[in-house]
Amino acid sequence: TSLIFFRLINLTNQDVSILTTYTIFPSLISAYVNKLQCFCFEMIHLNKNESIDLPVIFFLSKAINMDFPFIKKVILFYDVHIY
């Protein structure tokens, strides 16, 4: 189980609302990534010049090593959509 943080910074002089989505690379291992806590698909409001650290708790199934021994790196990529 791992805990990572994703930092969002609003560098503008306006309040913004943000929605995030995520992608896992390589996509064929998506079933092996289990996210226990995440901020994805939640509307987040940031005031002007505000920054926040958002937690992501996840684990990778040990079966990934047996099924895909050639994969050495997993990337969780977040898209940020500003409204």
C-alpha positions in Angstrom: 0.0 0.0 0.0 1.3 3.4 -0.9 0.4 7.0 -0.1 1.3 9.7 -2.6 0.2 13.3 -2.8 -0.9 15.3 -5.8 -0.4 19.1 -5.4 -2.8 21.5 -7.0 -1.8 25.2 -7.2 -4.0 27.9 -8.4 -1.6 30.5 -9.8 -4.4 32.8 -11.0 -6.1 35.7 -9.4 -9.5 34.0 -9.7 -11.2 31.3 -7.8 -11.5 28.1 -9.8 -13.3 24.8 -9.7 -11.3 21.7 -10.8 -12.3 18.2 -11.7 -9.6 15.6 -12.1 -9.6 12.3 -14.0 -6.8 9.7 -14.1 -5.2 7.3 -16.4 -3.0 4.3 -15.6 0.0 3.5 -17.8 0.5 0.9 -19.1 -3.3 0.5 -19.4 -3.2 -3.3 -19.6 -2.4 -3.4 -15.8 -5.3 -1.2 -14.7 -7.0 -4.2 -13.1 -4.0 -4.7 -10.9 -4.1 -1.1 -9.4 -6.5 -0.7 -6.5 -7.1 2.8 -5.4 -8.4 3.0 -1.8 -8.7 6.7 -1.5 -8.6 9.4 -4.2 -9.9 12.8 -5.1 -10.8 11.8 -8.7 -14.1 12.8 -10.2 -14.8 15.2 -7.3 -15.2 18.9 -7.8 -12.5 20.8 -6.0 -12.7 24.5 -5.4 -9.5 26.6 -5.1 -9.3 30.2 -4.1 -7.0 32.5 -6.0 -3.3 31.7 -5.2 -4.3 28.7 -3.1 -2.5 25.4 -3.1 -3.6 22.0 -1.7 -2.1 18.6 -1.4 -4.5 15.8 -2.2 -3.8 12.2 -1.0 -4.0 9.1 -3.1 -3.8 5.7 -1.3 -3.4 2.7 -3.6 -1.8 -0.7 -3.9 -0.6 -2.9 -6.7 -1.6 -6.5 -6.8 1.4 -8.9 -6.4 0.0 -10.8 -9.4 1.3 -8.1 -11.7 4.8 -9.5 -11.3 3.7 -13.0 -12.4 1.4 -11.9 -15.2 3.6 -9.0 -16.5 7.2 -9.5 -15.4 8.5 -7.1 -18.0 6.7 -4.1 -16.5 9.1 -2.1 -14.3 7.1 1.2 -13.9 3.5 2.2 -13.3 2.3 5.7 -13.9 -0.8 7.3 -12.5 -1.5 10.3 -14.8 -3.9 13.0 -13.7 -5.8 15.3 -16.0 -7.0 18.5 -14.5 -10.1 20.2 -16.0 -10.7 23.8 -14.9 -14.2 25.2 -14.8 
